[in-house]
Each structure stands twice: as C-alpha cells, then as structure tokens.
Amino acid sequence: MPAVTSTEGAKEPQGGGLREALRAARIDAAEKTGLVIELRDAEVARLELLNETLDPVFQDIPADIELFDRGISRGETPRLWIDAVAYVVMGHDKRLYRFVQDTRHGRKVLAESSQIPDLTQAITRYVAGRLIERERMLAGDGEAAAPSTRQPVPPTKRRFRWGRLLAAFLLGAVAGGFALFMMVALIIMR
C-alpha cells in the first residue's frame, strides 16, 4: 500500500490521525463561527445606521401615539422593528436592506435598497400611512379604510345556525344526563 502524505508536507504521528483531524475540524469550526459572528455584527451595525437616520421621523410622532415600537433585535437574524408587523432585515448579500411587513397572507416586501436614504423614505411613507389609518379609525371611517369582505348572513340562514347550536346543546345535555345516570347506576350496583 502506498503511504498517505499530508498536502502540507507535515508528518502525522502514527495513531494520531483522527486526533489531528478533530483538532483541525475544531479550528475550522471556530473560524467559521467567528466569521458568522462578524457578519452578524456587521448586519447589526448597518441596521443601527439606518435606525439613526429614522430619529427625526419618529421624533415628529406625538408622544401619545403608541403605534410604533422601534428597536433592533439581535437574534439569529437581526431586525430593525418599526412596529409589531413591519421590520427591516438585511438581504442575503448583507448589503441590501429589505423592509418587510408580516400580513395574514404572508410576508410582503415593502421596499428593498442598498441605499439608506431610499429605505428611510419608504419607512417614512409607511409611518405616515399608519398614522392616517389610525386617524380614520378614530374618526369612525374605519370601514372606509378597510372595507369588509364578509357578506351579511340572510335571516333564514341565521336561524338555521341557531337551530344547529340549540340541537348540539340539547344532544350534549342528553348524552351527559345519560352518562351521569349510568355512573350512578354502576355505583349503586356495587
């Protein structure tokens, strides 16, 4: 059998091949972990820069309006939260800002840009829209702002639903009474 030599030219001690391989794997893992941490720190730093440019926008919001809760979460994926459903996250290349909103139908990308001023403008428009939406809801025009897609239920169907509910209740009461009667009968028979 031919002898196996290292590509670096260093001799491996007999029986220590696995030990050296584990050591090398640990060093590689530590370097990769360090790289991941550095990338995450870079993401947080870029989000902090964007956050600072948003200060004037959020200073103009009256103090009694509590729609927005801006802050950076430093989890596995760092995010700059604008409110409970909208946030900024860095794209895969770590240079692209992605302004996202969680909706009932999934995530919706509101804006993408590698430039802070572009994203600041998109977030400013979003904040203004949310404030207008709030004003409409307080003024009683909430239906105009968010039209309902539900159709009114005709009276005949409404009665049918109540009938079903009443039938289910009565069936449950009868079954419960029967079960109670059987339990009492079994206790007496013992």
TITOR-923765 format. One record per residue (C-alpha): residue number from 1; residue in one letter; x, y, z. Coordinates in steps of 0.05 Angstrom, whole numbers, plus 5000, padded with zeros to 4 digits. Layout:
<pts>
<pt NUM, A, <X, Y, Z>>
...
</pts>
This chain:
<pts>
<pt 1, M, <5000, 5000, 5000>>
<pt 2, P, <5025, 5069, 4984>>
<pt 3, A, <5037, 5116, 5042>>
<pt 4, V, <4989, 5175, 5051>>
<pt 5, T, <5024, 5242, 5059>>
<pt 6, S, <4995, 5308, 5081>>
<pt 7, T, <4987, 5363, 5029>>
<pt 8, E, <5025, 5410, 5075>>
<pt 9, G, <5084, 5364, 5078>>
<pt 10, A, <5080, 5354, 5154>>
<pt 11, K, <5084, 5282, 5180>>
<pt 12, E, <5025, 5257, 5221>>
<pt 13, P, <5043, 5214, 5281>>
<pt 14, Q, <5021, 5141, 5279>>
<pt 15, G, <4952, 5132, 5310>>
<pt 16, G, <4943, 5207, 5318>>
<pt 17, G, <4910, 5218, 5250>>
<pt 18, L, <4840, 5223, 5280>>
<pt 19, R, <4863, 5267, 5336>>
<pt 20, E, <4896, 5315, 5287>>
<pt 21, A, <4834, 5314, 5242>>
<pt 22, L, <4789, 5331, 5301>>
<pt 23, R, <4836, 5387, 5321>>
<pt 24, A, <4835, 5415, 5250>>
<pt 25, A, <4759, 5409, 5247>>
<pt 26, R, <4752, 5447, 5313>>
<pt 27, I, <4797, 5503, 5287>>
<pt 28, D, <4756, 5507, 5223>>
<pt 29, A, <4691, 5509, 5262>>
<pt 30, A, <4718, 5564, 5308>>
<pt 31, E, <4740, 5605, 5247>>
<pt 32, K, <4671, 5596, 5215>>
<pt 33, T, <4636, 5615, 5279>>
<pt 34, G, <4679, 5677, 5284>>
<pt 35, L, <4662, 5695, 5213>>
<pt 36, V, <4587, 5686, 5227>>
<pt 37, I, <4592, 5730, 5288>>
<pt 38, E, <4629, 5783, 5249>>
<pt 39, L, <4576, 5782, 5194>>
<pt 40, R, <4520, 5787, 5246>>
<pt 41, D, <4556, 5846, 5279>>
<pt 42, A, <4562, 5879, 5211>>
<pt 43, E, <4487, 5869, 5199>>
<pt 44, V, <4471, 5900, 5267>>
<pt 45, A, <4518, 5958, 5253>>
<pt 46, R, <4483, 5972, 5186>>
<pt 47, L, <4415, 5968, 5219>>
<pt 48, E, <4438, 6016, 5273>>
<pt 49, L, <4460, 6066, 5219>>
<pt 50, L, <4390, 6062, 5188>>
<pt 51, N, <4359, 6068, 5257>>
<pt 52, E, <4396, 6133, 5269>>
<pt 53, T, <4371, 6164, 5204>>
<pt 54, L, <4300, 6149, 5227>>
<pt 55, D, <4306, 6190, 5291>>
<pt 56, P, <4277, 6254, 5260>>
<pt 57, V, <4218, 6216, 5231>>
<pt 58, F, <4199, 6185, 5298>>
<pt 59, Q, <4211, 6250, 5337>>
<pt 60, D, <4155, 6282, 5297>>
<pt 61, I, <4104, 6229, 5321>>
<pt 62, P, <4063, 6255, 5381>>
<pt 63, A, <4082, 6221, 5446>>
<pt 64, D, <4011, 6197, 5460>>
<pt 65, I, <4011, 6153, 5397>>
<pt 66, E, <4037, 6084, 5413>>
<pt 67, L, <4032, 6051, 5345>>
<pt 68, F, <4107, 6044, 5335>>
<pt 69, D, <4158, 6007, 5377>>
<pt 70, R, <4224, 6017, 5342>>
<pt 71, G, <4284, 5976, 5363>>
<pt 72, I, <4336, 5926, 5340>>
<pt 73, S, <4330, 5853, 5358>>
<pt 74, R, <4397, 5817, 5357>>
<pt 75, G, <4374, 5745, 5348>>
<pt 76, E, <4396, 5696, 5295>>
<pt 77, T, <4371, 5745, 5243>>
<pt 78, P, <4380, 5817, 5267>>
<pt 79, R, <4319, 5861, 5253>>
<pt 80, L, <4302, 5934, 5260>>
<pt 81, W, <4230, 5934, 5282>>
<pt 82, I, <4186, 5993, 5261>>
<pt 83, D, <4122, 5967, 5293>>
<pt 84, A, <4094, 5899, 5312>>
<pt 85, V, <4088, 5876, 5240>>
<pt 86, A, <4139, 5914, 5199>>
<pt 87, Y, <4215, 5909, 5204>>
<pt 88, V, <4279, 5916, 5165>>
<pt 89, V, <4325, 5857, 5154>>
<pt 90, M, <4389, 5852, 5114>>
<pt 91, G, <4386, 5813, 5048>>
<pt 92, H, <4428, 5751, 5034>>
<pt 93, D, <4486, 5792, 5008>>
<pt 94, K, <4486, 5833, 5073>>
<pt 95, R, <4487, 5899, 5034>>
<pt 96, L, <4414, 5902, 5014>>
<pt 97, Y, <4363, 5929, 5063>>
<pt 98, R, <4295, 5895, 5059>>
<pt 99, F, <4234, 5929, 5090>>
<pt 100, V, <4183, 5874, 5104>>
<pt 101, Q, <4113, 5871, 5133>>
<pt 102, D, <4081, 5808, 5160>>
<pt 103, T, <4009, 5802, 5137>>
<pt 104, R, <3954, 5750, 5142>>
<pt 105, H, <3975, 5725, 5074>>
<pt 106, G, <4050, 5720, 5088>>
<pt 107, R, <4108, 5768, 5085>>
<pt 108, K, <4104, 5827, 5039>>
<pt 109, V, <4167, 5864, 5017>>
<pt 110, L, <4151, 5938, 5021>>
<pt 111, A, <4219, 5964, 4997>>
<pt 112, E, <4289, 5939, 4980>>
<pt 113, S, <4350, 5982, 4971>>
<pt 114, S, <4424, 5983, 4987>>
<pt 115, Q, <4418, 6058, 5000>>
<pt 116, I, <4397, 6084, 5068>>
<pt 117, P, <4361, 6146, 5042>>
<pt 118, D, <4316, 6104, 4997>>
<pt 119, L, <4296, 6059, 5055>>
<pt 120, T, <4287, 6119, 5102>>
<pt 121, Q, <4238, 6148, 5051>>
<pt 122, A, <4200, 6082, 5046>>
<pt 123, I, <4195, 6076, 5122>>
<pt 124, T, <4172, 6148, 5127>>
<pt 125, R, <4116, 6134, 5077>>
<pt 126, Y, <4096, 6072, 5116>>
<pt 127, V, <4094, 6110, 5182>>
<pt 128, A, <4052, 6166, 5150>>
<pt 129, G, <4004, 6114, 5122>>
<pt 130, R, <3996, 6081, 5190>>
<pt 131, L, <3982, 6149, 5223>>
<pt 132, I, <3929, 6165, 5171>>
<pt 133, E, <3899, 6096, 5181>>
<pt 134, R, <3896, 6109, 5256>>
<pt 135, E, <3863, 6177, 5245>>
<pt 136, R, <3809, 6146, 5201>>
<pt 137, M, <3795, 6091, 5252>>
<pt 138, L, <3788, 6142, 5308>>
<pt 139, A, <3743, 6186, 5265>>
<pt 140, G, <3697, 6127, 5252>>
<pt 141, D, <3716, 6119, 5179>>
<pt 142, G, <3749, 6052, 5194>>
<pt 143, E, <3702, 6017, 5146>>
<pt 144, A, <3724, 6063, 5090>>
<pt 145, A, <3797, 6050, 5105>>
<pt 146, A, <3790, 5975, 5108>>
<pt 147, P, <3727, 5950, 5073>>
<pt 148, S, <3699, 5886, 5099>>
<pt 149, T, <3698, 5826, 5052>>
<pt 150, R, <3645, 5789, 5093>>
<pt 151, Q, <3576, 5787, 5065>>
<pt 152, P, <3516, 5795, 5113>>
<pt 153, V, <3482, 5730, 5130>>
<pt 154, P, <3409, 5727, 5108>>
<pt 155, P, <3360, 5719, 5166>>
<pt 156, T, <3339, 5649, 5145>>
<pt 157, K, <3409, 5623, 5149>>
<pt 158, R, <3420, 5658, 5216>>
<pt 159, R, <3360, 5620, 5245>>
<pt 160, F, <3388, 5555, 5216>>
<pt 161, R, <3454, 5566, 5252>>
<pt 162, W, <3418, 5579, 5318>>
<pt 163, G, <3378, 5516, 5307>>
<pt 164, R, <3441, 5475, 5298>>
<pt 165, L, <3472, 5506, 5360>>
<pt 166, L, <3410, 5490, 5401>>
<pt 167, A, <3407, 5419, 5374>>
<pt 168, A, <3481, 5408, 5392>>
<pt 169, F, <3469, 5434, 5462>>
<pt 170, L, <3408, 5390, 5473>>
<pt 171, L, <3445, 5329, 5447>>
<pt 172, G, <3503, 5343, 5494>>
<pt 173, A, <3456, 5353, 5553>>
<pt 174, V, <3420, 5287, 5538>>
<pt 175, A, <3486, 5249, 5530>>
<pt 176, G, <3513, 5280, 5594>>
<pt 177, G, <3450, 5262, 5632>>
<pt 178, F, <3453, 5191, 5606>>
<pt 179, A, <3526, 5184, 5626>>
<pt 180, L, <3511, 5211, 5696>>
<pt 181, F, <3452, 5163, 5703>>
<pt 182, M, <3497, 5104, 5683>>
<pt 183, M, <3551, 5124, 5733>>
<pt 184, V, <3500, 5129, 5789>>
<pt 185, A, <3472, 5061, 5769>>
<pt 186, L, <3541, 5029, 5770>>
<pt 187, I, <3557, 5058, 5838>>
<pt 188, I, <3491, 5033, 5868>>
<pt 189, M, <3501, 4963, 5839>>
<pt 190, R, <3568, 4953, 5874>>
</pts>
